[in-house]
């Protein structure tokens, strides 16, 4: 759980020192007030990445040379994480003021987020869905970073080999088969867990939405069954790979199919249905991690956009089980009948406690 | 253009060494300025001597003064085993274990298409020529992607020639912690477990 967040030089946020409690928090403010930046700062300090950009240097306030985001998280003990960037020293991260491996760092506080960019996950190219899977397996167990890195490095080498001349391809395929199998097993298990939670959430919710199902389509199709199957799959495309000079099978071609009422969601869903599906998927991800003892902080940017009041209310109920959630909105009126544990206002990068009672109703924690 | 300032020139030369950045190079250069002339002469001499006296062993590619190297020339060494390493400096760590009495073969690299290193760029032919009377080849390439691919390549090449091919075991470091061991390492430690 986030106990304290402070930042300096970050986007359009004024110097912030924020101490939120548990439960569901609503942050309201006009467009450009800094709501998304606040969520981004929180996401960045927990994961070392931004959900808006792959280049963290873009997060620095215009005309400044450095930013710093400091987060304190409450678990068995209080742990301090910090991420910073400066024009002179580049990026840095610390755990309790000292150096730490990425695995140890990511182990501290899982986070799941929804922002407008995540529509890509539902409606865009397959790469965004593969990233969702990989974020999932790393959040579930940060040690999986090693599996991912090994696969990516091997793939990069094979890609280069195919461009050059393809000599020694067998050895690289042997290695790729091992690395790919490790990764596909993790992805496949994660999708199974997501499916179970999606079913449970749908059965408990009053939301009127056709069932959402997730289907993992590995490449080659029987990849997760074993290294031998993967090796055979790679062998099958060998000639084509040499001809086209690019790797044609393996986890980089995996697909996660998200279906709405049996149809591919990206083809049939309306904007509102996409948003609802995205939030259900977010709730399922939260539940998978929580069940594994990795209870995440949940971030929902522009939570009510695209949703009619009834759908918003039903989706808000789904997140009642989150132990800490931060939602942003530019339309305070639509939230009046919904219960929140704390409400904050954001204006010109400054965060203030809203007029609404701060401890309105305790969420489950 | 070469710098006319001797100190800047020394810093420039030192910072070309692997692992030495400009800061360390500057510190080293100032150290050279401070020490007596005799120490600098000894260092210069050592540097030149390394280039003049050392050669690659014509059998195993190790660095040596005499060719063949002391290990290849030692009649007491077990000639039925060859341990394959990537670089000459990988030999001393294996020697220090005292667990290995066979001979070595240095590949002088590992497969890495990204760095333009394919099977023709590593010393494989020399290894194949040394297989007479060899029962086992122990592959001790590094446990990274390049080292692993090289090991798999060698294993495909050597097995059809009737040689037993083994690979250094992967596992949890002595003094390590299960909780912080990544899945790949732990999985391999499990699959490579030994009966007690």
Contacts between the chains, C-beta under 8 A, distances in Angstrom:
chain1	res1	chain2	res2	distance
A	103	B	180	7.3
A	103	B	182	6.8
A	104	B	180	7.2
A	141	B	183	7.0
A	143	B	180	7.8
A	143	B	181	7.3
A	143	B	182	4.1
A	143	B	183	5.2
A	144	B	182	7.7
A	144	B	183	6.1
A	145	B	182	7.4
A	146	B	182	3.7
A	146	B	183	6.7
A	146	B	184	5.0
A	146	B	185	7.2
A	147	B	182	7.4
A	147	B	183	5.8
A	147	B	184	5.6
A	150	B	145	6.3
A	150	B	184	6.1
A	153	B	144	7.9
A	153	B	145	4.3
A	154	B	145	5.2
A	154	B	149	7.4
A	156	B	114	6.4
A	157	B	111	7.9
A	157	B	112	6.5
A	157	B	113	5.1
A	157	B	114	5.8
A	157	B	145	6.4
A	157	B	146	7.3
A	157	B	149	6.9
A	158	B	113	7.4
A	160	B	113	3.9
A	160	B	114	4.8
A	161	B	113	3.8
A	161	B	118	7.7
A	164	B	113	5.9
A	164	B	116	7.5
A	164	B	118	7.5
A	165	B	118	7.1
A	167	B	118	5.0
A	167	B	119	5.8
A	167	B	120	7.4
A	168	B	111	5.9
A	168	B	118	5.7
A	168	B	119	4.8
A	168	B	149	7.6
A	168	B	153	5.5
A	170	B	152	7.8
A	170	B	153	7.5
A	170	B	156	5.9
A	171	B	111	6.7
A	171	B	149	4.9
A	171	B	150	7.3
A	171	B	152	4.2
A	171	B	153	3.5
A	171	B	156	6.4
A	172	B	111	7.8
A	172	B	113	7.7
A	172	B	149	5.5
A	174	B	149	7.8
A	174	B	152	4.4
A	174	B	156	7.6
A	175	B	145	6.9
A	175	B	148	5.4
A	175	B	149	4.9
A	175	B	152	5.7
A	182	B	183	7.2
A	182	B	184	6.4
A	182	B	187	7.2
A	186	B	183	7.8
